[in-house]
Amino acid sequence: MATEEQKIAAPKVSFVSLGCPKALVDSERIITRLRAEGYELTRTHQGADLVIVNTCGFLDSAKAESLDAIGTALADNGKVVVTGCMGAEPESITARYPNVLAVTGPQQYESVLAAVHRAAPPLHDPFLDLVPPEGIRLTPRHYAYLKISEGCNNRCSFCIIPKLRGDLVSRPAADVLREAEKLTAAGVKELLVISQDTSAYGVDIKYAASAWRDREVRARFIDLAAALGELGVWVRLHYVYPYPHVDEVIALMADGKVLPYLDVPFQHAAPDVLRRMRRPAAQEKTLERIARWREICPDLTLRSTFIVGFPGETEADFAFLLDWLDAAALDRVGCFKYEPVRGAAANDLAAPVADEVKAERYARFMQRQQAISTKRLKRKVGTRQQVIIDQVGASVAKGRSKGDAPQIDGAVYVAAHRPLRVGEIATVKIERADAYDLHGTAVGF
């Protein structure tokens, strides 16, 4: 048995995770490895043996946030290991902070561990430093991100993700499913499937089959979704490009196998802008496909993201986008003002849009979408919705319906006659709606 002195001597690591859910999964994998080797995690930089900063490098604003986090860690602690997307261009970090201990790129877990070992060697006792089978996670116990691939084969003109994270590398279906089983066994009730291009899953490994349970499962988008639907938990699909084969998954949603929720990053609607963006998948018939999806699965929630102020975007292009929004009537929408990213081809494709025009278009876009979202949510008043509880309060709990992803969509505020528990799924009668959220009373558990 380890002595009290040995326990105190265990090296401590403070961890900062920035960026998208895909980066969060990277952080969880690093932390799982650290805990397996006996490292302790601490919430403060002071007193830690070192700090790891997992950076985001997609937009200049994200890079600035990452650099600020590195600076804070150096000021508070002095020993800093940097990883993540900014690490793909280490000179952008070392030019400002030459004293960082190491800089590694995304998914370079072994390099991160090696840097940690050099700065604070582990004191590992395999009988004490146990890690749960599902690993260490940074999300609440009742939901988890399930990353099915790394990298991306697309070459969108505004994006440098392939440069930072490389081309598509899909995980075997059996590996994904075994991880999903471990998560559900640990109490996870919602799996959020993520990758850079979820609908391209498996193309790089020629959709190879792998053994899971009593059968072979091919590494195809539809096959993986169907198998995940057998686990008895909510399965939510993110970052799905509208390739033709995506239509197949709508039937699974109609049958209740996966959540009736599709996150499709359309980015724009005007043909000229889409061509300059070099977006994958044909866009000309998108409205017809959306209508067909809703015919198959009337409860379908569609979310998307868009960019306004893309280089060369004209007022006519923007008006086309607003008209498309009205026709598509998407449920949940996010919008970004275009930011020039160093190394992105989009910067040189056309004349930049003035910042004040971007701001004006952003405001008009959000006003238009708010009216659409308000109308879509009002349709749910009087219905009963299953709601997964994220937070509990003295009289009202905060949760999400099947149409709401954590962190990015709206919420359902639930009154109940008994205390609700985080992670439980309650049946809620919806009594009113506003622009983004629903309000109701629990009527079943």
Salt bridges, closest charged atoms under 4 A:
ASP26 OD1 - LYS147 NZ 2.63
ASP26 OD2 - ARG165 NH2 2.96
GLU37 OE1 - HIS117 NE2 2.51
ASP68 OD1 - ARG96 NH2 3.83
GLU89 OE2 - LYS163 NZ 3.29
GLU89 OE1 - ARG342 NH2 3.35
GLU110 OE2 - ARG33 NH1 2.99
ASP129 OD2 - HIS124 ND1 3.08
GLU150 OE2 - ARG29 NH1 3.28
GLU150 OE2 - LYS147 NZ 3.15
GLU150 OE1 - ARG165 NH1 3.54
ASP167 OD1 - ARG155 NH2 2.49
ASP175 OD1 - ARG178 NH2 3.02
GLU179 OE1 - ARG171 NH1 2.64
GLU181 OE2 - ARG213 NE 2.92
GLU190 OE2 - ARG236 NE 2.73
GLU190 OE1 - ARG400 NH2 2.68
ASP223 OD1 - ARG220 NH1 3.33
GLU230 OE2 - ARG215 NH2 2.57
ASP247 OD1 - ARG289 NH2 2.59
ASP247 OD2 - ARG292 NH2 3.03
GLU248 OE1 - ARG220 NH2 3.69
ASP263 OD2 - HIS238 ND1 2.96
ASP272 OD1 - ARG275 NH2 2.25
GLU313 OE2 - HIS268 NE2 2.72
GLU313 OE1 - ARG361 NH1 2.87
GLU315 OE1 - ARG361 NH2 3.54
GLU315 OE2 - ARG364 NH2 2.87
ASP317 OD2 - ARG276 NH2 3.96
ASP326 OD2 - ARG368 NH1 2.63
ASP331 OD1 - ARG294 NH2 3.42
ASP331 OD2 - ARG376 NE 2.98
ASP355 OD1 - LYS358 NZ 3.80
GLU360 OE2 - ARG364 NH1 3.01
ASP390 OD1 - HIS142 NE2 2.67
ASP390 OD2 - ARG400 NE 2.64
ASP404 OD1 - ARG332 NH2 2.60
ASP409 OD1 - ARG303 NE 2.73
GLU424 OE1 - ARG418 NH2 2.98
ASP434 OD2 - HIS439 NE2 3.24
